[in-house]
Amino acid sequence: MHLLKLFSFDKSESRALEIKDVLMRYFQGRLDAESDRLWDEGVLDEAQLEALRHKDLHAKA
């Protein structure tokens, strides 16, 4: 809700791109941290990463 209110006051394209960049860096950091945790715990390994490279993750199950 806070972000929606923010956009109602400042509708500039540059501000939207700045917020997009901040959010992308935040979620990339969270993804990196979770990936590191899974790797350290042995849940994720090189073979699984290679299998993911060839899997269509957008296909409906």
C-alpha positions as CSV (number, residue, x, y, z in Angstrom):
1,M,0.0,0.0,0.0
2,H,2.8,2.3,0.8
3,L,4.4,2.0,-2.7
4,L,1.0,2.7,-4.3
5,K,0.7,5.8,-2.3
6,L,4.2,6.8,-3.2
7,F,3.4,6.5,-6.9
8,S,0.4,8.6,-6.6
9,F,2.6,11.5,-5.5
10,D,5.6,11.1,-7.8
11,K,4.6,9.7,-11.2
12,S,8.0,10.3,-12.9
13,E,9.6,7.5,-15.0
14,S,13.0,8.0,-13.4
15,R,11.5,7.5,-9.9
16,A,9.7,4.3,-11.0
17,L,13.0,3.0,-12.5
18,E,14.9,3.8,-9.3
19,I,12.3,2.0,-7.2
20,K,12.4,-1.0,-9.6
21,D,16.2,-1.1,-9.3
22,V,16.0,-1.0,-5.5
23,L,13.4,-3.8,-5.4
24,M,15.3,-6.0,-7.8
25,R,18.5,-5.7,-5.8
26,Y,16.7,-6.5,-2.6
27,F,15.0,-9.6,-3.9
28,Q,18.2,-10.7,-5.7
29,G,20.0,-10.5,-2.4
30,R,17.4,-12.6,-0.8
31,L,17.6,-15.1,-3.6
32,D,21.4,-15.3,-3.3
33,A,21.2,-15.8,0.4
34,E,18.6,-18.6,0.1
35,S,20.6,-20.3,-2.7
36,D,23.8,-20.1,-0.6
37,R,21.9,-21.7,2.4
38,L,20.5,-24.5,0.2
39,W,24.0,-25.1,-1.2
40,D,25.6,-25.2,2.2
41,E,23.0,-27.6,3.5
42,G,23.5,-29.9,0.5
43,V,20.0,-29.5,-0.8
44,L,21.3,-27.8,-3.9
45,D,24.3,-29.0,-6.0
46,E,25.9,-28.7,-9.4
47,A,23.8,-31.6,-10.9
48,Q,20.6,-30.0,-9.8
49,L,21.6,-26.6,-11.2
50,E,22.5,-28.2,-14.5
51,A,19.1,-30.0,-14.6
52,L,17.4,-26.6,-14.0
53,R,19.2,-25.1,-17.0
54,H,17.3,-27.5,-19.2
55,K,13.9,-27.4,-17.6
56,D,11.1,-25.1,-18.8
57,L,10.1,-23.5,-15.5
58,H,7.2,-21.6,-17.2
59,A,5.5,-24.8,-18.4
60,K,2.3,-25.6,-16.7
61,A,2.5,-28.7,-14.6
